[in-house]
């Protein structure tokens, strides 16, 4: 058979595809951060945010598409505050059609338009909390022992005891005959429940937690005046929109290493800078995600060289160490900033040791 010359674009595609599978995507934007000031008055949960605390608290930047590229169809922004008893959230969501159908607690709320909170107090990506609510103020709260990529147990029966939440609608709920403006959500989560996921069991004054927020929004159908998720010509539901505070870079909220940083300030005048060690942690997880994507396939000598190649972080050179053992692998690095050993294990848990 005569030799066939491959098109140049195909050759380029192959070359790019065969380049190191473990190349780190360092251009991705760092997670967002927010300084939550301590409340200076009593917050009543009514969905309206009329208290003095909310008047002085700053809104977050507007939500972005989950991958961090597209501008959402409708604006979303929020505020946070706290006191010695609760962590508070207030969210405003522009929406011309406010609707909801799910009324049973702990059902899959994101089958309606919803607002979601994800909290990992100690930042180890394990034992984190998920909360969802719709415009009917129906909630779903659950506990995950690990991200889905690492094979978690999902504890659906776990509840945020003492939770308070409320919805305020600038318009009319489930009324297709008018156009709405927005709906807002106000939430109080007791520290007593949230601290079950934290190692210190202390209200994090002067510290930060890893937190992110998601708004799920659907195109809708109207059948006999009733809202529902829109279907295509084959009867399949159209994909939802995922709008988030801190972009994930992928369509997956369950990669906690991408979540934002919320710093809890006593006076509200403090600034917050993401610690340098967190940047090392991002790099560790970038490599770990590539390893998980190989589905435990044998690692070649070339790949091993790439896994353990030196990094440059804030002008410091660090060299990761990859260890394989009978129960999996560990990827670790010694921080040039604190001399702590930072590591990620095969099951995804992050550990920091002196």
C-alpha positions in Angstrom: 0.0 0.0 0.0 1.3 3.5 -0.7 2.3 5.6 2.2 -0.2 8.3 3.2 1.1 11.6 4.5 -0.8 12.7 7.6 -2.3 16.2 7.7 -0.2 18.7 9.6 -3.0 19.5 12.0 -3.3 15.8 12.9 0.4 15.5 13.6 0.2 18.6 15.8 -2.8 17.1 17.6 -0.9 13.8 18.3 2.2 15.7 19.5 0.2 17.8 21.9 -1.8 14.8 23.2 1.4 12.8 23.8 3.1 15.6 25.8 3.4 15.0 29.5 0.2 13.9 31.0 1.4 15.3 34.2 2.0 18.9 33.1 0.6 21.2 35.7 -1.9 23.8 34.7 -0.4 26.7 36.6 -2.3 29.4 34.6 -5.5 28.6 36.4 -6.7 31.5 38.6 -6.1 31.0 42.3 -9.2 30.4 44.5 -11.1 33.5 45.6 -11.0 34.8 49.2 -13.4 36.8 51.4 -13.0 38.4 54.9 -16.2 37.7 56.9 -16.6 40.3 59.6 -18.1 39.5 63.0 -21.7 40.6 63.4 -22.4 43.8 65.3 -26.1 43.2 65.9 -28.6 40.3 66.1 -29.3 38.8 62.7 -33.0 37.7 62.2 -33.3 35.1 59.5 -36.0 36.4 57.2 -34.3 36.5 53.8 -34.1 40.3 53.6 -30.7 41.3 55.2 -31.9 44.5 56.8 -29.6 44.4 59.8 -26.7 46.8 60.3 -24.3 43.9 60.0 -25.5 43.2 56.4 -25.4 46.9 55.5 -21.6 47.1 56.3 -20.6 43.6 55.1 -19.1 43.5 51.6 -20.6 41.5 48.8 -18.4 38.9 47.1 -17.5 39.3 43.5 -20.2 38.1 41.2 -20.5 34.4 40.6 -18.8 32.9 37.5 -19.5 29.8 35.5 -18.1 26.7 37.3 -15.2 26.4 34.8 -14.3 30.0 35.3 -14.7 31.1 31.7 -18.3 32.1 30.9 -20.3 34.9 32.4 -23.6 33.6 33.8 -27.0 34.6 32.4 -28.1 36.0 35.7 -26.1 37.7 38.5 -25.4 36.1 41.9 -23.6 37.7 44.8 -23.5 37.1 48.5 -22.2 38.2 51.9 -21.0 36.4 55.0 -20.9 37.1 58.7 -20.5 35.3 62.0 -20.9 35.5 65.7 -20.1 33.2 68.6 -23.2 31.0 67.8 -23.6 30.9 64.0 -22.1 31.3 60.6 -24.4 33.5 58.4 -24.9 33.8 54.6 -27.0 36.2 52.6 -27.4 35.7 48.8 -29.0 37.7 46.1 -29.9 35.9 42.8 -31.3 37.7 39.8 -34.0 35.6 38.2 -37.0 36.5 36.0 -38.9 33.3 36.8 -38.7 32.1 40.5 -40.0 28.6 40.8 -39.7 25.5 42.9 -41.5 22.1 43.2 -39.6 20.1 45.8 -41.0 20.2 49.3 -39.4 17.2 51.1 -36.3 17.7 53.1 -33.2 15.8 51.9 -34.5 15.2 48.5 -32.2 16.0 45.5 -32.7 19.8 45.7 -30.6 20.6 42.6 -33.3 19.2 40.4 -34.8 22.7 41.1 -33.0 26.0 40.8 -31.1 26.1 44.0 -28.3 27.7 46.1 -25.6 25.4 47.6 -22.9 25.7 50.3 -19.8 23.5 50.6 -17.7 23.7 53.7 -14.3 21.9 54.5 -13.2 23.5 57.8 -9.7 22.0 58.1 -9.0 22.0 54.3 -7.9 18.3 54.1 -10.6 17.6 51.4 -12.2 14.9 53.7 -15.2 15.1 56.0 -16.9 18.1 54.4 -20.5 19.4 54.4 -22.9 20.1 51.6 -26.1 22.2 51.9 -28.7 23.0 49.2 -32.0 24.9 49.3 -34.6 26.0 46.7 -37.0 28.9 46.5 -39.5 27.0 48.6 -36.9 26.9 51.5 -36.7 23.2 51.2 -33.2 22.0 52.3 -30.8 19.1 51.8 -27.9 18.8 54.2 -25.4 16.0 54.0 -21.9 14.9 55.0 -19.3 13.4 52.7 -16.3 11.5 54.0 -14.3 12.1 50.9 -14.7 13.6 47.4 -16.5 11.3 44.9 -13.2 10.6 43.1 -11.9 9.0 46.3 -14.8 6.7 47.0 -16.7 8.4 49.9 -19.5 7.5 52.2 -22.3 10.0 51.7 -24.2 10.4 55.0 -27.6 11.7 53.9 -29.1 11.4 57.4 -26.7 14.0 58.9 -28.5 17.2 59.7 -27.4 20.7 60.6 -29.2 20.9 63.9 -30.4 24.4 64.8 -30.3 25.5 61.1 -32.3 28.5 60.2 -33.1 29.6 56.6 -35.5 31.9 54.8 -36.3 33.0 51.3 -37.5 36.4 50.1 -38.8 36.8 46.6 -39.0 40.0 44.6 -41.9 38.8 42.5 -44.2 35.9 42.9 -43.3 32.2 43.3 -44.4 29.8 40.6 -46.4 32.4 38.7 -45.7 32.3 35.0 -48.0 35.3 34.3 -45.5 37.9 35.5 -41.8 38.6 35.4 -39.8 38.4 38.7 -36.7 40.4 39.7 -34.8 38.1 42.1 -34.9 35.9 45.1 -32.7 36.1 48.1 -31.6 33.6 50.7 -30.5 34.0 54.3 -29.0 31.2 56.3 -27.7 30.7 59.9 -25.6 27.6 60.5 -24.7 26.9 64.1 -21.0 26.4 64.8 -21.9 23.4 67.0 -22.9 21.5 63.9 -20.2 22.8 61.6 -17.4 22.1 64.0 -18.1 18.4 63.9 -16.0 18.5 60.7 -13.1 20.5 62.2 -10.2 19.1 64.1 -9.9 22.0 66.6 -13.6 22.2 67.6 -13.1 26.0 68.0 -14.9 28.9 66.4 -12.3 30.0 63.7 -11.8 33.6 64.8 -8.6 34.9 63.1 -8.4 31.7 60.9 -9.7 30.6 57.5 -11.9 27.8 56.2 -12.2 26.4 52.7 -15.8 27.2 51.5 -17.5 27.5 48.1 -20.9 28.2 46.8 -22.9 27.1 43.8 -26.1 28.2 42.1 -27.7 25.6 39.9 -30.1 27.0 37.3 -32.2 25.2 34.7 -33.9 26.2 31.5 -37.6 25.4 32.1 -40.7 24.2 30.5 -44.2 25.4 31.3 -47.0 22.8 31.1 -50.4 23.9 32.2 -48.9 26.7 34.1 -46.4 24.5 36.0 -42.7 24.9 35.9 -40.3 21.9 35.2 -36.9 21.3 33.9 -36.7 21.7 30.2 -36.3 18.6 27.9 -35.0 18.3 24.4 -36.8 16.8 21.4 -35.8 13.3 22.6 -37.3 13.8 26.0 -33.9 14.2 27.8 -33.3 17.0 30.4 -31.1 19.8 29.1 -27.9 20.3 31.1 -28.1 22.6 34.1 -26.0 25.8 34.5 -23.5 25.8 37.4 -22.5 29.2 38.6 -20.1 29.4 41.5 -18.2 31.9 43.7 -14.7 30.5 43.3 -14.2 28.8 39.9 -13.5 25.0 40.0 -11.8 24.8 36.6 -13.9 21.7 35.9 -17.6 20.9 36.0 -17.3 19.3 39.5 -18.0 21.0 42.8 -16.5 18.0 44.6 -12.8 19.0 44.2 -12.4 20.9 47.5 -8.9 22.0 46.8 -10.4 24.6 44.4 -12.8 26.1 47.0 -12.4 29.6 48.2 -10.9 30.9 51.4 -13.1 32.6 54.0 -11.2 34.4 56.8 -13.1 35.1 60.0 -12.2 38.6 61.2 -13.1 40.0 64.7 -13.1 43.7 63.6 -13.8 43.6 59.9 -10.8 45.8 59.1 -8.3 42.9 58.6 -7.0 41.9 55.2 -6.3 38.3 54.2 -3.6 36.8 52.0 -3.6 33.2 51.0 -0.7 31.5 52.8 2.2 30.4 50.7 1.8 26.8 51.8 -1.6 26.7 50.2 0.1 27.2 46.8 2.2 24.1 47.4 -1.0 22.3 48.3 -2.6 23.3 44.9 0.4 21.8 43.1 0.3 18.6 45.1 -3.4 18.2 44.2 -2.8 19.0 40.5 -0.4 16.1 40.3 -2.7 13.9 42.4 -5.6 14.5 40.1 -3.5 13.4 37.1 -2.5 10.2 39.0 -6.1 9.4 39.8 -7.1 9.9 36.2 -4.7 7.1 35.2 -6.9 4.6 37.0 -3.9 2.9 38.7 -2.2 2.1 35.4 1.5 1.4 35.8 3.7 4.5 36.0 6.4 4.7 33.4 9.9 6.0 34.2 9.3 9.1 32.2 6.1 9.8 34.1 7.9 9.3 37.4 10.4 11.9 36.4 7.7 14.3 35.6 5.8 13.6 38.8 8.9 14.3 40.9 10.2 17.3 38.8 11.1 20.4 40.8 8.6 23.2 41.2 9.1 26.9 41.6 6.7 28.5 44.1 7.1 32.2 45.1 10.8 32.1 44.2 11.5 28.9 46.1 12.5 25.6 44.5 10.9 22.5 46.0 11.1 18.8 44.9 8.2 16.5 45.5 8.7 12.9 46.7 6.5 10.1 45.4 6.3 6.9 47.5 4.4 3.7 46.7 3.5 1.2 49.3 1.2 -1.7 50.0 -1.8 0.5 50.6 -1.3 3.0 47.9 0.9 6.1 47.3 1.9 9.3 49.0 3.0 12.5 47.3 4.8 15.0 49.6 7.0 18.1 49.7 8.9 19.9 52.5 7.7 23.5 52.6 10.5 26.0 52.2 8.4 28.5 54.1 7.8 26.6 57.4 9.7 23.3 57.0 6.5 21.3 57.5 6.0 18.2 55.4 2.9 18.5 53.2 1.4 15.3 51.7 -1.5 14.0 49.7 -2.3 10.3 50.0 -3.8 8.0 47.3 -7.2 8.3 49.1 -7.0 12.1 48.7 -6.4 13.2 52.3 -4.1 16.1 52.9 -1.8 16.0 55.9 0.6 18.7 57.3 3.2 17.6 59.8 5.9 19.5 61.7 
